[in-house]
Amino acid sequence: SLEVENNKDIKISIADTGIGIKPDDIKKLFTRFTQVTDDSAKNMEGTGLGLAISLGIMKQMNGDIKVNSTIGKGSCFTVMLPDRQTGRPTIYNSVNQGRLNVSYIKNCSILVVDDIEINCVVLESMLLDLGAQEIKSVNSGRQALEYIAQNMQTQVIFMDMRMPEMNGVEATQAIQKLGYKGKIFAVTANVSEQDKEICIAAGMDDFISKPVDMIELERILLKSTND
């Protein structure tokens, strides 16, 4: 269901009639790499990141996610988003504090690559808050390669690591073979030392973890300015 409160705030509720969640397990739902399951559900797949990432996105928008569940009857997840005009923080003023060169970020051409559209939308919004204006998004490594082939002047690429057909490492290597000289930053939910080493070995300049944190995003952009 979708409700608009006070003609501004938005509440979205999604309910199911599944097995339900125990009260003690609800606290674990939004913890990274944690799955709530039982002995009869060994075939359940996933990394345990979906809800953690979702909550991170909501927090970036000053929103929240609430859960109500009854064992044997099902669960209801409610997403609450404040009015964009009053709820969205002025990130550029509160975070950047003049550290980013205004002219540079305004004119910096940026490519966002992610196979999930909402991830592109969120990262674009954060970049806009930091003052960026030239932003393009594509939804696959293959599209990124084709775009860069025609737009070699692109200065920064934010590259999702896990994508079908052509993953972030493969796309990065293919783009570099074109002679691309800009910065390529990995955007990944995998933050182990081995994963970091893979990013750097592939020729990426740095990485940022999901859900993307505004302070880290600013750090990455500062790196592209100073290097």
N, C-alpha and C positions, 0 to 999 in steps of 0.2 A: 504494500500500500504506500501511497505518497500523500503527505500532508504538507501544506504550507501554512505555518503559524504566523499570525500578525502580518499576513501578506508578505512576509520576508523570509523568516527562518524555514528551513526545509527539514522534514523528518521522513526517512524512507525505512519501511519495515519489511523484512523478508522472513517469512515463517515456513517451517516444514513440519511434516508429521513423522519424523524419523525416530531414532532410538532415544533421543534426549541426551543431556549432558549432566553429570553429577555436579552438585554445587561446588565441591572442592576442585573439580577439574576445570570449571569455568575460569578460575584464576590463572590457569596455565595456558589458556587458549591463545593469548597474544604474546607468548614467549617464543622467541626465535628457535627454530629447529626442534619444536616440541609438538607432538601429536597426542590427542586424547583418543585413546582406543581401548579395546579390551581383548581378552584372549580369543574371542570368536571372530575378530576382525583383522587377522594377520595379513590379509591381502590388500589392505588399504595402502595407497601409494601417496607420494608427496614428500616435500621436504620440511613441512611444518613452518613455512614462511608466509603463506598467503594472508592470514589474519594479522600477523605482525606488520607486514608491509601495508595492508589496508589501514590499520590503525595509525601507522606513521603518516600516511597520506592525509588522513582526517585531521591529525594534530597539526599538520602544516597549514591546514585550512581553518584552524581554530574550531574544528568539529570533534566528534567523539563517536564511539560505537558502544552500544549497550547490548547485553545478552540476557534473555529470560528463557529458561528451559525447564521442562518437566520430564523426568525419566519415563520412557514408554509412550510419551505423547508428542514430543517434538520440541523444537527450539524456535525462538524468534530473535533475529539480529536487527537492531535499530540503528541506523546511521543518522546522526544529527549534524546539520550544517547551518551555521549562522548566516545571516544576510551578508552577501559579498561586500556591500558598501561599508557596513559597520564592523563585520567580523574579520575581514582580511587585514592582517597587519601590514603596515608599510615597511616591508622587509628592507628595502634599499636604504632607508633612513636609519633603521634600528640596527641593522647588521653591518652594512658596508662601512658606514661612518667615514666615508671619504677615502677609504684605502684603495678602492678600485678607481682607476683612471676613468672618469666619466666619458670622455671622448672615445677612449679605446673600446670600452664595453658597448657603447652606443653603436659603434661602427664595426664591431667584431662580427664576422659572419660565422654562424654556428649551425652544425648539423646534429640533430638528435636521432639516434637509431635505436628502435625498440619494437619488437613484434607485437607488443600490447599497446593499443592506442591510448589508453588512459595514462600509462606511464609517460608517454610522450607529452600528453596534455599537462600533466603535473610538472614535469621538468621544464617545459616551455614557460609555464606560469611563473615558476621560481626564477628563471632567467630573465623574464620580463620585469620582475620585481627588482632585480639587480641592475636594471637599466638597459639590458640587451634589446635590440630591435630587429636584427637580421637573423631570424631563426627559421630553419626548415626541418621538418620531421619526415622520416621514412620508416617503413615497418619491416624491413628485412635487410640482411647483409648484402644481398644482390642489388637491392634498390640503392643502398648506400654507395656501392661500387659504381653503379651507373650514374648516380648523381655527381659524385666527385669527378668522374671522368669528364663531365661537362662543366664542372665548377671547381677547378683546381685551386682557385683563390680562397676557398673556404678555410678559415683560420683554425677552427676548433671542431672536433668531432667527439660527441659523447656516445660511446659504443656499448650497447647491451652485449653481454657475453653469451647468453644462452638463447639462441634463435634457431628455428628449423632451417634446413637446406644449407645455409651458410652461417656459421656461428661468428661470434665477435672476433676470435683469433683469425679465422680464415678470411673474414672481410678485411681486417686490418692489414694482413699480409698482402692481400690482393690490391688494396688501395695504395700501399707503399710501393708496390711494383710499378704503379702508374707514375711514380716520381713525386707523390704527394709529400710536402714538407711541413704541413701544419701539425698541430697537436692532436693526439688521439688519446682520449681518456676512457678507460673501461668503467662501465656502470654495472655492478654485479652484486648479487646477494651472497656470493661465495667469497668469504673474507679470510680463508685460511692462508698460511704463509705459502703453501704450494700454489694456490690459486693466484696469489699476488705475483709469484715468480713467473707463472705462465703468462700473465699480462705483460710483464716487463720484457720477458724473452721474446714475445710476439712483436715487440717494437712499440708498445704503448708507452706513453709518457708518464702515466700515473693512473690511479683508479679511485673510484668513489663507491661506497657501499649503498645498497638499497635497504630500507627506504632512505632516499637522499636527504641529507641534513644541509640546511642553508649555510651554516658556517663552513662545512666541508666544500660545498659548491663554490663559495667565495674563495676558499683556499686554492682550489683548482684553477679558477680563473686568474687569480693573482699569479699563480705559477706560469700560466701561459703568457702573462704580461711581462714577467721579470726574466724568464729564461731567454 
